[in-house]
């Protein structure tokens, strides 16, 4: 997976969507930012976070998704995979639906 790291961006999701639309990247691709000023939450809500948060969006080819995965379930699917991966690394992360990771509160 190609990785693009940014110091700051309005939204990793919107930034990545524009890269995909303009065909300037190859998939799979991820965008990570140290800070995010105007993130996109679920159901169109804004997402803001504190310094030290993980701001990450990624895109993979549709053909690489499991055939029985409904596209509207992909967010929780990948969030669960990442949560389990982090747990295997002894992280105490927990998942708040649909894809928000927390440690402690």
C-alpha positions as CSV (number, residue, x, y, z in Angstrom):
1,X,0.0,0.0,0.0
2,X,1.3,3.4,-0.9
3,X,1.3,5.9,2.0
4,X,1.1,9.7,1.9
5,X,1.9,11.5,5.2
6,X,0.7,15.1,5.6
7,X,1.4,17.5,8.5
8,X,-2.2,18.9,8.2
9,X,-5.2,18.5,5.9
10,X,-8.8,19.5,6.0
11,X,-9.9,15.9,5.7
12,X,-7.9,12.8,4.9
13,X,-11.1,11.3,3.4
14,X,-11.8,14.3,1.1
15,X,-8.1,14.6,0.1
16,X,-7.9,10.9,-0.8
17,X,-11.2,11.0,-2.7
18,X,-9.9,13.8,-4.8
19,X,-6.7,11.9,-5.5
20,X,-8.7,8.9,-6.6
21,X,-11.1,11.0,-8.8
22,X,-8.2,12.7,-10.5
23,X,-6.5,9.3,-11.2
24,X,-3.2,10.7,-9.8
25,X,-2.5,7.7,-7.5
26,X,-2.5,3.9,-7.8
27,X,-4.5,1.9,-5.4
28,X,-4.2,0.7,-2.7
29,X,-3.3,4.0,-1.1
30,X,-3.6,5.6,2.3
31,X,-3.5,9.2,3.5
32,X,-2.3,9.9,7.1
33,X,-2.2,13.4,8.7
34,X,-0.8,14.7,11.9
35,X,-3.7,17.1,12.2
36,X,-7.1,17.4,10.5
37,X,-9.1,20.6,10.5
38,X,-12.4,19.6,8.9
39,X,-12.8,15.8,9.1
40,X,-15.8,13.9,7.9
41,X,-17.7,11.8,10.4
42,X,-20.5,9.3,9.9
43,X,-23.9,10.4,8.4
44,X,-22.3,13.7,7.3
45,X,-21.2,14.8,10.7
46,X,-18.0,16.8,11.2
47,X,-15.1,15.0,12.9
48,X,-12.6,16.9,15.0
49,X,-9.9,15.4,17.1
50,X,-7.2,16.3,19.5
51,X,-3.4,16.4,18.9
52,X,-2.1,12.8,19.0
53,X,-5.2,11.3,17.2
54,X,-4.8,9.1,14.2
55,X,-6.2,10.6,11.1
56,X,-6.2,8.0,8.3
57,X,-8.1,7.2,5.2
58,X,-7.4,4.5,2.7
59,X,-8.7,3.2,-0.6
60,X,-8.4,-0.2,-2.2
61,X,-9.7,-1.5,-5.5
62,X,-13.3,-2.8,-5.2
63,X,-12.2,-6.1,-6.7
64,X,-10.0,-6.6,-3.6
65,X,-13.0,-6.5,-1.2
66,X,-14.6,-9.8,-0.1
67,X,-17.4,-10.6,-2.6
68,X,-20.0,-11.0,0.2
69,X,-19.2,-7.6,1.8
70,X,-21.8,-5.0,1.3
71,X,-20.1,-1.7,0.5
72,X,-22.1,0.1,3.2
73,X,-20.5,-2.3,5.8
74,X,-16.9,-1.8,4.7
75,X,-16.2,0.9,7.3
76,X,-17.0,-1.3,10.3
77,X,-15.4,-4.3,8.5
78,X,-12.0,-2.6,8.2
79,X,-12.3,-1.0,11.6
80,X,-12.8,-4.4,13.2
81,X,-9.8,-5.8,11.4
82,X,-7.6,-2.9,12.5
83,X,-8.8,-3.2,16.1
84,X,-8.0,-6.9,16.2
85,X,-4.5,-6.2,14.6
86,X,-3.8,-3.6,17.3
87,X,-5.0,-5.9,20.0
88,X,-2.5,-8.5,18.8
89,X,0.2,-5.8,19.4
90,X,-1.1,-5.5,23.0
91,X,-3.0,-2.3,22.4
92,X,-6.0,-1.6,24.7
93,X,-7.9,0.1,21.9
94,X,-11.6,-0.3,21.7
95,X,-14.0,0.5,18.9
96,X,-17.0,2.8,18.9
97,X,-19.3,2.2,16.0
98,X,-18.7,2.6,13.2
99,X,-15.0,3.2,13.1
100,X,-13.8,5.4,16.0
101,X,-10.9,4.0,18.0
102,X,-10.4,4.9,21.6
103,X,-7.9,4.1,24.3
104,X,-9.4,4.7,27.8
105,X,-11.9,7.5,27.4
